[in-house]
Amino acid sequence: MGSKELSYSDAVKRLDEILEDIDQSRVPIDVLAERVVEAAALLKRCKSVLTETEAKVQDVLEGLEKDFGGEEAGED
C-alpha cells in the first residue's frame, strides 16, 4: 500500500515505527536510506491530510458563519 492510500492514523503509526526503529538502531545501514525516504513520504501524506482537513473545516465554519453569524446564541 502506498503512502497516498494510508489513512492519517496509519501513516502516523508507520512513521512512529520507523522513527522508533531508527532511534533504537534497529535499521541496518543497507536500508536506512529507504526508511528515510519512506518516512518523508509519510510526512508528506500527513501534511496533505491535515491541509485538506483544515480546508474542509474552514469551509464548514465559514458556511455556519454566513448562516448563523449574526444571531446571538440561543436565538432561532
C-alpha positions, 0 to 999 in steps of 0.5 A: 500500500502506498503512502497516498492510500494510508489513512492519517492514523496509519501513516502516523503509526508507520512513521512512529515505527520507523522513527522508533526503529531508527532511534533504537538502531534497529535499521541496518545501514543497507536500508536506512536510506529507504526508511528515510525516504519512506518516512518523508513520504509519510510526512508528506501524506500527513501534511496533505491530510491535515491541509485538506482537513483544515480546508474542509473545516474552514469551509464548514465554519465559514458556511455556519458563519454566513448562516448563523453569524449574526444571531446571538446564541440561543436565538432561532 
